[in-house]
């Protein structure tokens, strides 16, 4: 990166962060409504307790939550801190991705993919199965942007790698769905995220992809070990042998957790 890129980055990084905050607000809607089969576009945002529809001044990311002191203006019930945390976190992720891509056009594609991964992860961590549509829309959208931008810049290895990664992920997903159609095996929860991760990792090159795969294996193994250890400890403490002991969401969804770590790790070593 040359010194000529600094003015671009000085604008692009904070701009991406602001966009990410607003995207995070939309992701909160997706995470809440999609598993319930509700539309993400109508009606407008409402309090999940009293169904009071929010005015625009009550729906400003982060600021409205702070102004309302984390409570609904109508029923005064608490509004989860998860909402501003997701908004802020998405903004930080977008800013970091833009920094990693030096403010280039490919950062748009990777922000799109990152938003999809955040949505899938939050749905899975909430104890619900993420619909295929969430990952599919994110993966197809991110892939399309990536192919257009990389093709425009004649980065054909990025185009080929991302398409190849997406193809491998789609085949793997199809195999997993055929062997476990209802996704009853907890080790496969979050498998739709494979589409997003395949496109992401494939476009980064062989080195980052290999590093990401290594990070995936290690993280998956650690999650499985942690899940097994936690379940054993809870059962040993007197939990019912017939009941499923509560496991931390991160440990209980090893696949989606490992994919998220692999995506982050592969971007860090990009180059």
N, C-alpha and C positions, 0 to 999 in steps of 0.2 A: 504494500500500500504506500503510495507516494504522498507527499505533503499536499498535493493538489486535491486529494480526496478528503482532506479534513473538513473543508466547508460543507461538502455534501453530507458527510457523516454527522456534523454538528446539527444539521437540520433533520436528516433522515431518522436518526436514532430516537430523539424525543418524539418525533411525529409518529413513528411506529409504536412507541410506547402508549401514546394517547389513543391511537387507533385500537391497540390491543386492549385497553381498558374498556372501550365500548364493545368490542367483540366479546370480551369476558362477560359483559352484561347480557349479551345475547346467548352466550353459552349457558348461563344460569337458567335461562328460559328453556333451552334445549334439554338440559339435564333434568329439569323438573317435569316437563310436559311430554317429551318423547316416549318414555317408558309407560306413560299412562294413555298413550294413543291420542293425545290432544294436539291440536294445531299449534305451531310455534309462532304463527302470525296473528291469530285472532282467538279470543278477544285480547285486548291489550293487557299488560301486566297487572296482576291483582294479588292481594294478600291471601296466602293459602289458608288462613284461619277464618276470616270473615268474608272473603271474596270481594272486598272493597277494591274497585278498579283504581289504579294509581294515576294521578295526574302527572303531567310531564315533569313538574318540579319535584315529584316524589320518586322519580325514576332516573335521576342523574347518577351515573355510576360513582360509587364511593361517597360523593358529597351528600347525596340525599340520605344515605344510611347514617352518616355522621350527624347531619342536621336533625334527623328524627330520633337520634340517640338509640338506634337499633330497635325501634318499636313502630308498630303500625299506627298511623295517625288516627285511624277509625276505632279499632278495638284495643289498641295499646298492648297487643301481644308482641313478644319478642320476635325480631326478624333475625334469622341466623347470621352470624358473622361470616359464614361461608361465602355469602354473596359478595361483599367487598373484597374478601381475600382472593376469590377467583378472579375478580376484575383486575385487581392489582397484580396478581401473579401472571395473568395473561399479558398484561402490559409489559411486565419485566421480560417475559419470554420473547415477545415480539421485538423488544429493543435489543435483546441479546442476539437474536437471529439476524437482525439487520446489521448489527456490529460485526458478526461473524462473516457475513457476506459482503462486508464493506459498502453497504447501502445499495447494492446492485439489485437488478430486477428479480434475480432468483430468490431473494429474501421474501418476496411476496408469496411465491409458491410454498416456501418452507414455513412461513407464518400460517398459511392456509392449512397445511398438514398438521402443524403443531396445535392449532385450534381444534382440529378434529380429534387428535389424540387426547387432548385435555377433556373434551366432552365424553369420549368413550371411557376414559379412566374414571371420571367422576360418577358416571352412571354405574359402572361396575363396583366402585368403592361404596356406593350407596346401597349395595345389596341387590341390584336389579341387573338383568341382562341387557346389554346395549343392543338396540335393534341394528340390523345390518345396514339400514339406510343411513345411519349417522356416519359410519366409517366409509361407506360406499360413496356418498356425496362428497365427503372430505377428500378421499383418495382420488376420485375422478377429477374433481375440481383442481386439486393441487397438481395432479399429473398433467392436466391440460395446460395450466399456466406454466409449469416447468418445461414442457415440450415446446411451447410457443416461445418463451423467453430464451431458453438454451438454444433452440434452433435459430432464432434471430441472431444470436451471438456466435453461431457456428460451433457450439460446444456439443458436438455429436456424441462424445463419450458420455456426457451427462444424460443426453436424450436416451441413448441406448441402455445405459445402466439403470436409469429409473424405470424404463419400460420393462427391462429384464427383471428387476427387483419386484415390480408390481405383478408380473406374470408368475414368478415363483411363489409369491405370497398368495395369489389367487388360487393356484393349484394346491398349495398347502391347506388353505382354508377349505377348499372343496373336499379334500381328503378327511380333514377333521370333522366336517359336517356329516360326511357319509358314515363315519365310524361312531359318532356321538351326536345324532340329529337334534336331540333336545338339550344338549350342553349340560348334562347332569354331572359330568366329571368336573369338579372345581378347577382342575389343572388346565382346562380349556376355556374357562370363563374369560371373556375379553378377546376371543380369537378373531373377531372382526377387525381388531386393530392391526392385524397382520397386513391388511391392504395398505394402510397408512404407512406402517413401518417399512414395508417392501419398497414403496415408491421413494421414501425418504432416504433410506440407506443405500439403495441401488444407485442413486444419482450422485453420491459422494465419492465414488471411486473404490478400488479394491482395498487399499490400505484402511481407510475409515470403516468400510464394510466389515473387514476382518476384525477390527478392533471392536466394532459394535456387536458382532456375533459372539466374541469372547465375553464381553460385558453381559450379554444376554444369558449365556450359559451360567456364568458365575452368579448373577442375580437370581435367576430361576432356581438354581440349586439352593441358594441361601434362603429364598422364600419358602421352598418346600421343607427345608430343614427347620426353619423357624415355625412354620405351621405345625409340623409334626411335634416339635418340642413343646409348643404352647398347648396343643390338644392333650398331649400326654400329661403335662403339669396340671391342667384343669381337671382332667379325669382323676388324677391321683389325689387332688384336693377334695374329692367327694362329688364331682359332677356326675349326673346320671350317665350310665353307660349307653343308654338308648338315645339320649339327646345329643345333638351335635353341639359341641362346645363352641362358644363364641371365639372367633379368630380375628385378629386385627385385619381390616380390609386390605392393607398392602400385602400382608402375608397370605391372605385368603384368595387373592387373585394373582398368582405368581406369573402367569403369562403376560397380562397387561402391564404389570409392574416391570417385568424384565424387558419388555418391548420399549417402554418409556425410557428406561435407563440406557438401553442400547441406542436409541435415537439420539439422546443427549450426548453419549460418549462418542458416537461416530461423528457428530458435528464438531466436537471439541478438537478432534485430531484431523479434521478435514485438511486436505492439502496435498 
